[in-house]
Amino acid sequence: MQIVRGRLVRAGIGLAAAVLMIAQLGGCAGTPVAGKARAVGEIDTKTVGGKPLTDGPSGPREGVPDAQLEVENGDGSEMDRLAINAVSDLYDYWGERLPADFDEQFEPLKRLVSYDSDGTPIRVCGESTAGLVNAFYCGRDDSISWDRGVLLPFLDKQFGPMAVVTVLAHEMGHAIQFRLLEKSNISQSTPTIVKEQQADCYAGNFFAHVAEGKSKHFQINTGEGLNKVLATMFFIRDPAGLSANTRGAHGLAFDRVFAFQEGYTKGPKRCAQMDPKEINDRIAEKERSEDDEKTQGEADITDPRVLELFKQSLDEAFKDNGATPPELNNDGARCDSGDATSPVAFCPDENVVAMDLPKLKEIATPPKRTAPPGADSTGIGDFAAFAEVASRYALAIQKSIGAPLEGEDVGLRTACLTGAWAGFVDKPGPALRLAVGDLDEAVAELLQDNSLIAADVKGTATKVGFARVEAFRVGYFEGSGRCTEIGN
């Protein structure tokens, strides 16, 4: 987050607070914008994109013979076998879907190339693989290449083997664009960001296929397993501050997760429909402002002045509710009643949001660019910590109108209200403002197993990561008035 020139500016329009009855809402619910969030009524805690929630294993299937595909420069390692099995299952999937959805026959790739970015370099797609920690599709020779030495082992260690499958499914998405050309709204002049959003969407198509149990070599549960796949997007996102118009831009995690979800829920034809107008209308990626550049978009949650501005932004965002705002207490995440969540808790009897600032500071510390969230005891970023606190404040708003404070639907409403606050501080007015990259930090924190952003008063989080992100997105784009429709 950023403090705008030290100004404290009162916003002219407050967000309506969440209530149980639509008739009780204030007047700032917002207008749904196509391509930015799913319909509220489609978000629930029992399904994932309309498919059943499953709790089984995730990863390679046991007892299934490895696929036999020709790979240049391979070494027969575990990472190569994982990649080859992924490509083989992608061949099977697109061999069915291209004829069914586009009346086109699928042609396998002309080349598959394995290399070690730390080993003896080779030339692929016109460049050396020395230090090339990457996986990529090359249109000039219709190939997919992967770094078996650094990238794939890193993804496997940090997120599990399905993270490797995610990256290869994305690269296969580019191969699908190459095969469809005009049917995918793609041309030589199409901005890179459109191609990348389509490729993320095509990856979502394949994972829906895997979730349905139709993949020969892989399986995934749609709770924790799919959550880790979505969390992978935080690591492979663009650096905050890169413009979406930059050549090579892939999108922030906030953008990439949405494209993946669209593919998962709506199929390949939806992906092919993505065009520059849609992407320009909804993409969150933008260049840093002058204020962002000075602080890199990070505010100190332990700074009393920052906490004062933070509290004012929450009070302003939900002022239409008419309830007594809760107090913020930084003496530790504990309640007189004895029930509390860490690192921040809402104490209903006291109307207090109690914070453990040292633990929040850990969450607020950004990871190194080379490490994903949670690696080497690093945090995520300042907005992840602010959103944790905002989620407990959102519980106070729900309590003020007599809403229940326990249950998965409470978690979704809480995520939605937290998103509404994020939307509020992303508009001109508040002195504490959303910085470039903050929405990615929200996505990353939302998908953590112990996140409070989509949790009820006891800290029980909604299992479905899809639903968590969608609820937050609804609040961010459409305002808090829409949040009460969740679960109703």
VEXGUMI-276422 format. One record per residue (C-alpha): residue number from 1; x, y, z. Coordinates in pm, whole numbers, plus 50000, padded with zeros to 5 digits. Layout:
<nodes>
[node NUM, [X, Y, Z]]
...
</nodes>
This chain:
<nodes>
[node 1, [50000, 50000, 50000]]
[node 2, [50106, 50360, 49965]]
[node 3, [50047, 50685, 50150]]
[node 4, [49952, 50948, 49895]]
[node 5, [50179, 51247, 49955]]
[node 6, [50099, 51228, 50326]]
[node 7, [49749, 51361, 50258]]
[node 8, [49446, 51257, 50453]]
[node 9, [49157, 51294, 50210]]
[node 10, [48802, 51204, 50298]]
[node 11, [48633, 51000, 50027]]
[node 12, [48308, 51135, 49894]]
[node 13, [48138, 50798, 49841]]
[node 14, [48137, 50523, 50100]]
[node 15, [48075, 50155, 50030]]
[node 16, [47751, 50006, 50155]]
[node 17, [47811, 49759, 50438]]
[node 18, [47705, 49399, 50406]]
[node 19, [47370, 49311, 50556]]
[node 20, [47140, 49013, 50557]]
[node 21, [46854, 49172, 50366]]
[node 22, [46902, 49342, 50029]]
[node 23, [46654, 49607, 50136]]
[node 24, [46893, 49717, 50414]]
[node 25, [47177, 49801, 50176]]
[node 26, [47316, 50143, 50107]]
[node 27, [47328, 50266, 49749]]
[node 28, [47680, 50187, 49628]]
[node 29, [47668, 49825, 49519]]
[node 30, [47818, 49901, 49181]]
[node 31, [47737, 49769, 48836]]
[node 32, [47864, 49426, 48728]]
[node 33, [48123, 49448, 48452]]
[node 34, [48144, 49161, 48204]]
[node 35, [48468, 48967, 48219]]
[node 36, [48566, 49090, 48565]]
[node 37, [48385, 48858, 48806]]
[node 38, [48152, 48563, 48795]]
[node 39, [47788, 48610, 48884]]
[node 40, [47749, 48615, 49262]]
[node 41, [47493, 48337, 49252]]
[node 42, [47749, 48104, 49091]]
[node 43, [47987, 48126, 49388]]
[node 44, [47939, 47859, 49651]]
[node 45, [48138, 47644, 49891]]
[node 46, [48023, 47304, 49770]]
[node 47, [48152, 47309, 49411]]
[node 48, [48456, 47436, 49222]]
[node 49, [48352, 47615, 48907]]
[node 50, [48035, 47407, 48901]]
[node 51, [48224, 47081, 48952]]
[node 52, [48217, 46875, 49275]]
[node 53, [48461, 46957, 49555]]
[node 54, [48697, 46662, 49603]]
[node 55, [48950, 46582, 49876]]
[node 56, [49145, 46297, 49715]]
[node 57, [49512, 46284, 49618]]
[node 58, [49684, 46528, 49383]]
[node 59, [49978, 46451, 49159]]
[node 60, [50094, 46168, 48933]]
[node 61, [49882, 45855, 48934]]
[node 62, [50056, 45549, 49075]]
[node 63, [50107, 45240, 48863]]
[node 64, [50060, 45414, 48528]]
[node 65, [50340, 45353, 48273]]
[node 66, [50534, 45660, 48166]]
[node 67, [50450, 45806, 47826]]
[node 68, [50694, 45748, 47543]]
[node 69, [50758, 46069, 47349]]
[node 70, [51073, 46173, 47167]]
[node 71, [51257, 46445, 47361]]
[node 72, [51578, 46613, 47251]]
[node 73, [51859, 46642, 47507]]
[node 74, [51663, 46458, 47778]]
[node 75, [51835, 46268, 48057]]
[node 76, [51556, 46035, 48174]]
[node 77, [51532, 46217, 48507]]
[node 78, [51223, 46238, 48725]]
[node 79, [51159, 46592, 48600]]
[node 80, [51181, 46485, 48237]]
[node 81, [50939, 46197, 48301]]
[node 82, [50699, 46436, 48474]]
[node 83, [50714, 46680, 48183]]
[node 84, [50675, 46409, 47918]]
[node 85, [50372, 46261, 48095]]
[node 86, [50218, 46608, 48116]]
[node 87, [50272, 46674, 47746]]
[node 88, [50130, 46331, 47658]]
[node 89, [49811, 46396, 47855]]
[node 90, [49784, 46741, 47699]]
[node 91, [49808, 46576, 47357]]
[node 92, [49520, 46348, 47453]]
[node 93, [49307, 46636, 47577]]
[node 94, [49359, 46866, 47282]]
[node 95, [49325, 46574, 47043]]
[node 96, [48964, 46558, 47164]]
[node 97, [48885, 46927, 47214]]
[node 98, [49019, 47085, 46893]]
[node 99, [48792, 46877, 46668]]
[node 100, [48495, 46904, 46906]]
[node 101, [48517, 47278, 46976]]
[node 102, [48685, 47422, 46666]]
[node 103, [48649, 47158, 46393]]
[node 104, [49029, 47142, 46371]]
[node 105, [49254, 46837, 46393]]
[node 106, [49525, 46850, 46657]]
[node 107, [49883, 46803, 46538]]
[node 108, [50147, 46709, 46800]]
[node 109, [50439, 46945, 46852]]
[node 110, [50729, 46913, 46612]]
[node 111, [50989, 46926, 46890]]
[node 112, [51018, 46870, 47264]]
[node 113, [51342, 46990, 47423]]
[node 114, [51481, 46935, 47772]]
[node 115, [51778, 47126, 47910]]
[node 116, [51955, 47219, 48234]]
[node 117, [52001, 47593, 48277]]
[node 118, [52293, 47519, 48511]]
[node 119, [52447, 47258, 48281]]
[node 120, [52601, 47246, 47937]]
[node 121, [52412, 47505, 47729]]
[node 122, [52238, 47430, 47402]]
[node 123, [52060, 47664, 47162]]
[node 124, [51680, 47662, 47159]]
[node 125, [51460, 47899, 46962]]
[node 126, [51765, 48102, 46866]]
[node 127, [51911, 48156, 47213]]
[node 128, [52140, 47985, 47460]]
[node 129, [51992, 47796, 47755]]
[node 130, [52273, 47909, 47988]]
[node 131, [52094, 48056, 48291]]
[node 132, [51758, 48032, 48112]]
[node 133, [51533, 47929, 48402]]
[node 134, [51219, 47892, 48199]]
[node 135, [50972, 47679, 48007]]
[node 136, [50848, 47815, 47678]]
[node 137, [50677, 47756, 47345]]
[node 138, [50863, 47856, 47027]]
[node 139, [50646, 47923, 46724]]
[node 140, [50930, 47928, 46473]]
[node 141, [50987, 47551, 46515]]
[node 142, [50663, 47455, 46698]]
[node 143, [50843, 47335, 47010]]
[node 144, [50807, 47334, 47388]]
[node 145, [51124, 47342, 47597]]
[node 146, [51172, 47314, 47973]]
[node 147, [51449, 47362, 48225]]
[node 148, [51475, 47026, 48403]]
[node 149, [51770, 47141, 48614]]
[node 150, [51638, 47445, 48801]]
[node 151, [51283, 47555, 48719]]
[node 152, [51096, 47224, 48727]]
[node 153, [51262, 47096, 49049]]
[node 154, [51195, 47433, 49214]]
[node 155, [50825, 47431, 49122]]
[node 156, [50795, 47068, 49232]]
[node 157, [50956, 47138, 49569]]
[node 158, [50759, 47452, 49649]]
[node 159, [50414, 47376, 49506]]
[node 160, [50416, 47008, 49415]]
[node 161, [50429, 46826, 49080]]
[node 162, [50104, 46976, 48955]]
[node 163, [50278, 47315, 48942]]
[node 164, [50502, 47168, 48672]]
[node 165, [50193, 47047, 48487]]
[node 166, [50045, 47398, 48520]]
[node 167, [50341, 47561, 48348]]
[node 168, [50344, 47307, 48065]]
[node 169, [49967, 47336, 48019]]
[node 170, [50017, 47711, 47979]]
[node 171, [50289, 47660, 47717]]
[node 172, [50066, 47412, 47533]]
[node 173, [49807, 47689, 47533]]
[node 174, [50041, 47890, 47310]]
[node 175, [50073, 47591, 47079]]
[node 176, [49692, 47581, 47058]]
[node 177, [49689, 47949, 46958]]
[node 178, [49940, 47871, 46685]]
[node 179, [49708, 47599, 46555]]
[node 180, [49391, 47805, 46571]]
[node 181, [49525, 48145, 46457]]
[node 182, [49220, 48361, 46367]]
[node 183, [48984, 48135, 46561]]
[node 184, [49166, 48245, 46878]]
[node 185, [49149, 48619, 46797]]
[node 186, [49527, 48607, 46757]]
[node 187, [49737, 48778, 46491]]
[node 188, [50093, 48899, 46452]]
[node 189, [50001, 49235, 46607]]
[node 190, [49804, 49098, 46904]]
[node 191, [49948, 49231, 47234]]
[node 192, [50142, 48973, 47432]]
[node 193, [49913, 49010, 47734]]
[node 194, [49616, 48882, 47529]]
[node 195, [49811, 48575, 47420]]
[node 196, [49919, 48507, 47778]]
[node 197, [49567, 48542, 47916]]
[node 198, [49442, 48296, 47655]]
[node 199, [49720, 48051, 47741]]
[node 200, [49630, 48069, 48113]]
[node 201, [49270, 48009, 48014]]
[node 202, [49363, 47704, 47805]]
[node 203, [49557, 47571, 48104]]
[node 204, [49237, 47601, 48306]]
[node 205, [49058, 47394, 48039]]
[node 206, [49303, 47109, 48089]]
[node 207, [49281, 47117, 48468]]
[node 208, [48904, 47083, 48453]]
[node 209, [48970, 46767, 48249]]
[node 210, [49213, 46643, 48515]]
[node 211, [48966, 46723, 48796]]
[node 212, [48704, 46513, 48619]]
[node 213, [48937, 46212, 48642]]
[node 214, [49001, 46194, 48267]]
[node 215, [49377, 46244, 48267]]
[node 216, [49581, 45926, 48223]]
[node 217, [49883, 46024, 48431]]
[node 218, [49754, 46289, 48674]]
[node 219, [49485, 46354, 48931]]
[node 220, [49396, 46655, 49143]]
[node 221, [49166, 46731, 49430]]
[node 222, [48975, 47053, 49393]]
[node 223, [49042, 47172, 49746]]
[node 224, [49403, 47207, 49856]]
[node 225, [49540, 47059, 49532]]
[node 226, [49379, 47315, 49304]]
[node 227, [49454, 47591, 49554]]
[node 228, [49827, 47517, 49509]]
[node 229, [49786, 47535, 49133]]
[node 230, [49631, 47880, 49167]]
[node 231, [49904, 47982, 49414]]
[node 232, [50161, 47896, 49148]]
[node 233, [50031, 48199, 48958]]
[node 234, [50175, 48426, 49228]]
[node 235, [50523, 48296, 49161]]
[node 236, [50507, 48304, 48781]]
[node 237, [50336, 48644, 48762]]
[node 238, [50498, 48956, 48619]]
[node 239, [50693, 49179, 48857]]
[node 240, [50471, 49450, 49006]]
[node 241, [50502, 49774, 48814]]
[node 242, [50524, 49625, 48466]]
[node 243, [50270, 49772, 48228]]
[node 244, [50031, 49529, 48060]]
[node 245, [50122, 49702, 47733]]
[node 246, [50486, 49597, 47770]]
[node 247, [50604, 49344, 47516]]
[node 248, [50628, 49008, 47695]]
[node 249, [50383, 49099, 47973]]
[node 250, [50205, 48794, 48118]]
[node 251, [49982, 48964, 48375]]
[node 252, [49966, 48989, 48750]]
[node 253, [49847, 48690, 48952]]
[node 254, [49511, 48867, 48998]]
[node 255, [49472, 48866, 48619]]
[node 256, [49621, 48523, 48557]]
[node 257, [49405, 48345, 48816]]
[node 258, [49093, 48494, 48660]]
[node 259, [49189, 48371, 48313]]
[node 260, [49265, 48023, 48450]]
[node 261, [48929, 48014, 48629]]
[node 262, [48745, 48122, 48316]]
[node 263, [48902, 47833, 48128]]
[node 264, [48828, 47588, 48405]]
[node 265, [48461, 47681, 48424]]
[node 266, [48371, 47770, 48066]]
[node 267, [48577, 47563, 47824]]
[node 268, [48810, 47630, 47527]]
[node 269, [48571, 47845, 47324]]
[node 270, [48565, 48103, 47604]]
[node 271, [48945, 48125, 47589]]
[node 272, [48946, 48181, 47214]]
[node 273, [48704, 48471, 47260]]
[node 274, [48946, 48674, 47474]]
[node 275, [49051, 48978, 47275]]
[node 276, [49235, 49308, 47334]]
[node 277, [48920, 49500, 47427]]
[node 278, [48824, 49255, 47702]]
[node 279, [49176, 49242, 47839]]
[node 280, [49217, 49621, 47838]]
[node 281, [48885, 49661, 48021]]
[node 282, [48968, 49426, 48309]]
[node 283, [49344, 49389, 48340]]
[node 284, [49488, 49507, 48672]]
[node 285, [49849, 49528, 48557]]
[node 286, [49978, 49885, 48534]]
[node 287, [50295, 50087, 48575]]
[node 288, [50400, 50213, 48917]]
[node 289, [50310, 50569, 49008]]
[node 290, [50571, 50816, 49135]]
[node 291, [50459, 50743, 49491]]
[node 292, [50489, 50367, 49431]]
[node 293, [50842, 50404, 49301]]
[node 294, [50957, 50576, 49621]]
[node 295, [50834, 50299, 49852]]
[node 296, [50804, 50006, 49610]]
[node 297, [50441, 49999, 49722]]
[node 298, [50515, 49876, 50074]]
[node 299, [50386, 50047, 50390]]
[node 300, [50493, 49958, 50746]]
[node 301, [50196, 49806, 50928]]
[node 302, [50367, 49870, 51261]]
[node 303, [50397, 50246, 51199]]
[node 304, [50137, 50429, 51416]]
[node 305, [50066, 50684, 51142]]
[node 306, [50008, 50408, 50888]]
[node 307, [49776, 50228, 51130]]
[node 308, [49584, 50552, 51183]]
[node 309, [49534, 50597, 50809]]
[node 310, [49444, 50229, 50773]]
[node 311, [49174, 50256, 51041]]
[node 312, [49035, 50570, 50877]]
[node 313, [49013, 50392, 50542]]
[node 314, [48816, 50106, 50698]]
[node 315, [48581, 50343, 50880]]
[node 316, [48522, 50545, 50563]]
[node 317, [48470, 50238, 50346]]
[node 318, [48194, 50103, 50567]]
[node 319, [48050, 50426, 50710]]
[node 320, [47710, 50376, 50544]]
[node 321, [47647, 50085, 50776]]
[node 322, [47575, 50321, 51063]]
[node 323, [47723, 50084, 51322]]
[node 324, [47985, 50170, 51580]]
[node 325, [48318, 50088, 51414]]
[node 326, [48534, 49836, 51601]]
[node 327, [48850, 49953, 51769]]
[node 328, [49193, 49832, 51652]]
[node 329, [49404, 49701, 51938]]
[node 330, [49770, 49612, 51883]]
[node 331, [49840, 49447, 52219]]
[node 332, [49817, 49098, 52071]]
[node 333, [49561, 48876, 51898]]
[node 334, [49359, 48782, 52205]]
[node 335, [49005, 48837, 52330]]
[node 336, [48869, 48853, 52684]]
[node 337, [48636, 48567, 52591]]
[node 338, [48936, 48344, 52528]]
[node 339, [48849, 48265, 52165]]
[node 340, [49084, 48428, 51917]]
[node 341, [49256, 48376, 51582]]
[node 342, [49616, 48455, 51492]]
[node 343, [49767, 48691, 51386]]
[node 344, [49455, 48905, 51421]]
[node 345, [49119, 48839, 51584]]
[node 346, [48774, 48993, 51602]]
[node 347, [48637, 48997, 51955]]
[node 348, [48257, 49025, 51920]]
[node 349, [48183, 49094, 52288]]
[node 350, [48427, 49384, 52295]]
[node 351, [48383, 49506, 51936]]
[node 352, [48761, 49500, 51901]]
[node 353, [48995, 49386, 51627]]
[node 354, [49299, 49262, 51816]]
[node 355, [49631, 49249, 51631]]
[node 356, [49964, 49077, 51684]]
[node 357, [50184, 49327, 51503]]
[node 358, [50508, 49123, 51502]]
[node 359, [50330, 48833, 51328]]
[node 360, [50155, 49068, 51088]]
[node 361, [50495, 49221, 51012]]
[node 362, [50619, 48875, 50908]]
[node 363, [50330, 48840, 50662]]
[node 364, [50393, 49194, 50536]]
[node 365, [50759, 49125, 50452]]
[node 366, [50776, 49056, 50077]]
[node 367, [50949, 48740, 49956]]
[node 368, [51261, 48753, 49748]]
[node 369, [51176, 48763, 49379]]
[node 370, [51332, 48419, 49340]]
[node 371, [51123, 48259, 49615]]
[node 372, [50749, 48187, 49627]]
[node 373, [50534, 48289, 49927]]
[node 374, [50607, 48075, 50229]]
[node 375, [50961, 47980, 50119]]
[node 376, [51249, 48042, 50361]]
[node 377, [51013, 48191, 50621]]
[node 378, [50942, 48493, 50402]]
[node 379, [50605, 48666, 50392]]
[node 380, [50395, 48792, 50104]]
[node 381, [50370, 49171, 50122]]
[node 382, [50209, 49452, 50314]]
[node 383, [49865, 49419, 50157]]
[node 384, [49841, 49056, 50267]]
[node 385, [49874, 49172, 50628]]
[node 386, [49637, 49468, 50586]]
[node 387, [49379, 49239, 50426]]
[node 388, [49401, 48996, 50719]]
[node 389, [49308, 49282, 50952]]
[node 390, [49040, 49413, 50713]]
[node 391, [48878, 49068, 50713]]
[node 392, [48833, 49078, 51091]]
[node 393, [48693, 49433, 51061]]
[node 394, [48447, 49294, 50805]]
[node 395, [48323, 49048, 51069]]
[node 396, [48237, 49344, 51290]]
[node 397, [48029, 49490, 51009]]
[node 398, [47843, 49161, 50969]]
[node 399, [47782, 49136, 51345]]
[node 400, [47641, 49490, 51354]]
[node 401, [47344, 49383, 51141]]
[node 402, [47291, 49049, 51314]]
[node 403, [47458, 48825, 51057]]
[node 404, [47602, 48491, 51172]]
[node 405, [47977, 48485, 51229]]
[node 406, [48044, 48115, 51175]]
[node 407, [48030, 47898, 50864]]
[node 408, [48178, 47884, 50514]]
[node 409, [47934, 48139, 50373]]
[node 410, [48060, 48381, 50639]]
[node 411, [48410, 48326, 50502]]
[node 412, [48298, 48412, 50150]]
[node 413, [48113, 48725, 50262]]
[node 414, [48422, 48824, 50457]]
[node 415, [48642, 48781, 50148]]
[node 416, [48391, 48983, 49945]]
[node 417, [48384, 49266, 50199]]
[node 418, [48763, 49267, 50216]]
[node 419, [48765, 49298, 49837]]
[node 420, [48516, 49586, 49863]]
[node 421, [48753, 49767, 50099]]
[node 422, [49037, 49702, 49851]]
[node 423, [48825, 49855, 49576]]
[node 424, [48757, 50156, 49798]]
[node 425, [49126, 50229, 49860]]
[node 426, [49197, 50183, 49488]]
[node 427, [48996, 50496, 49407]]
[node 428, [49094, 50863, 49449]]
[node 429, [49034, 50988, 49801]]
[node 430, [49187, 50784, 50084]]
[node 431, [49538, 50879, 50195]]
[node 432, [49629, 50511, 50227]]
[node 433, [49592, 50376, 49877]]
[node 434, [49628, 50048, 49691]]
[node 435, [49971, 50010, 49534]]
[node 436, [50063, 49820, 49219]]
[node 437, [50097, 49452, 49309]]
[node 438, [49873, 49467, 49617]]
[node 439, [49598, 49263, 49453]]
[node 440, [49850, 48987, 49386]]
[node 441, [49939, 48985, 49753]]
[node 442, [49570, 48945, 49834]]
[node 443, [49543, 48646, 49598]]
[node 444, [49854, 48486, 49746]]
[node 445, [49730, 48528, 50103]]
[node 446, [49378, 48414, 50013]]
[node 447, [49519, 48083, 49893]]
[node 448, [49727, 48011, 50203]]
[node 449, [49592, 47725, 50415]]
[node 450, [49580, 47945, 50726]]
[node 451, [49450, 48263, 50562]]
[node 452, [49185, 48461, 50750]]
[node 453, [49070, 48666, 50451]]
[node 454, [48805, 48405, 50367]]
[node 455, [48755, 48270, 50719]]
[node 456, [48482, 48300, 50980]]
[node 457, [48528, 48434, 51334]]
[node 458, [48692, 48109, 51449]]
[node 459, [48939, 48112, 51161]]
[node 460, [48775, 47832, 50963]]
[node 461, [48845, 47913, 50599]]
[node 462, [48632, 47826, 50300]]
[node 463, [48797, 47518, 50145]]
[node 464, [48745, 47619, 49783]]
[node 465, [49018, 47856, 49668]]
[node 466, [48818, 47934, 49353]]
[node 467, [48535, 48064, 49566]]
[node 468, [48766, 48265, 49791]]
[node 469, [48920, 48451, 49498]]
[node 470, [48588, 48497, 49319]]
[node 471, [48423, 48642, 49630]]
[node 472, [48710, 48887, 49679]]
[node 473, [48689, 48982, 49312]]
[node 474, [48315, 49049, 49332]]
[node 475, [48367, 49285, 49623]]
[node 476, [48656, 49462, 49455]]
[node 477, [48477, 49525, 49124]]
[node 478, [48114, 49553, 49230]]
[node 479, [48115, 49688, 49585]]
[node 480, [47997, 49548, 49914]]
[node 481, [47629, 49556, 49826]]
[node 482, [47678, 49238, 49625]]
[node 483, [47838, 49049, 49914]]
[node 484, [47513, 48962, 50088]]
[node 485, [47398, 48761, 49787]]
[node 486, [47668, 48504, 49857]]
[node 487, [47518, 48195, 50014]]
[node 488, [47162, 48318, 49966]]
</nodes>
